Amino acid sequence: METASFAMNHSEMRFFFSTEQNLAPWIWLDAEVGYQYNFSTDFEAKSKEVESFMVETRNALYFKIGVFISPPDSYLK
């Protein structure tokens, strides 16, 4: 029994505002808020035994929050 393989094709446009804030010498906070407009999402079958299919995705507001590390400028000199 073989597992079906698919290639995902997705296109979108994003309008967003993002900011970064230094919390400590090595620790940063990243925040992003925006609107994502989806054009299409489809899964293309890699073999002829399975059919390709499309997924209807909704346009939506989104937000992202992240924490990352980065050395201070004084550390790199």
C-alpha positions as CSV (number, residue, x, y, z in Angstrom):
1,M,0.0,0.0,0.0
2,E,1.5,3.3,-1.1
3,T,1.0,6.7,0.6
4,A,-0.5,9.4,-1.7
5,S,1.8,12.3,-2.3
6,F,0.6,15.9,-3.1
7,A,2.2,19.2,-3.9
8,M,0.5,22.2,-2.3
9,N,0.1,25.3,-4.4
10,H,-1.0,28.4,-2.5
11,S,-1.2,32.1,-3.4
12,E,-2.1,35.0,-1.2
13,M,-1.5,38.7,-0.6
14,R,-0.9,40.1,2.8
15,F,-1.3,43.7,4.1
16,F,0.3,44.0,7.5
17,F,1.9,46.1,10.2
18,S,4.9,44.7,12.1
19,T,7.1,45.9,14.9
20,E,10.1,44.6,16.9
21,Q,10.9,45.6,20.5
22,N,14.1,44.9,22.4
23,L,13.2,43.3,25.8
24,A,16.7,42.5,27.1
25,P,20.2,42.7,25.6
26,W,19.8,39.4,23.6
27,I,16.0,39.0,23.6
28,W,13.5,40.6,21.1
29,L,9.8,40.6,20.7
30,D,8.3,40.5,17.2
31,A,4.6,41.3,16.5
32,E,2.6,41.4,13.3
33,V,-1.1,42.1,12.6
34,G,-2.7,42.2,9.2
35,Y,-5.2,41.0,6.6
36,Q,-4.6,38.0,4.4
37,Y,-6.3,37.8,1.0
38,N,-6.3,34.3,-0.4
39,F,-6.3,33.7,-4.2
40,S,-6.2,29.9,-4.4
41,T,-5.1,26.7,-2.6
42,D,-4.9,23.4,-4.3
43,F,-3.3,20.0,-3.8
44,E,-1.8,18.5,-7.0
45,A,-1.5,14.7,-6.9
46,K,1.9,13.3,-7.7
47,S,0.5,10.1,-9.0
48,K,-2.4,9.2,-11.3
49,E,-4.0,6.9,-8.7
50,V,-5.3,9.8,-6.7
51,E,-7.2,12.9,-7.8
52,S,-6.0,16.5,-7.2
53,F,-8.3,18.7,-5.2
54,M,-8.9,22.4,-4.3
55,V,-9.5,23.9,-0.9
56,E,-11.6,27.1,-0.5
57,T,-9.8,29.3,2.1
58,R,-11.3,32.4,3.6
59,N,-9.8,35.8,3.7
60,A,-9.0,36.8,7.3
61,L,-7.4,39.0,9.8
62,Y,-4.3,37.5,11.4
63,F,-1.7,38.2,14.1
64,K,1.7,36.7,14.9
65,I,3.8,37.1,18.0
66,G,7.3,35.8,18.3
67,V,10.4,36.0,20.5
68,F,13.9,35.7,19.0
69,I,17.5,36.2,20.1
70,S,20.0,38.5,18.5
71,P,23.4,39.7,19.9
72,P,23.7,43.3,20.7
73,D,25.7,45.6,18.3
74,S,28.4,46.0,20.9
75,Y,29.0,42.2,20.9
76,L,29.7,42.1,17.2
77,K,32.4,44.7,17.2
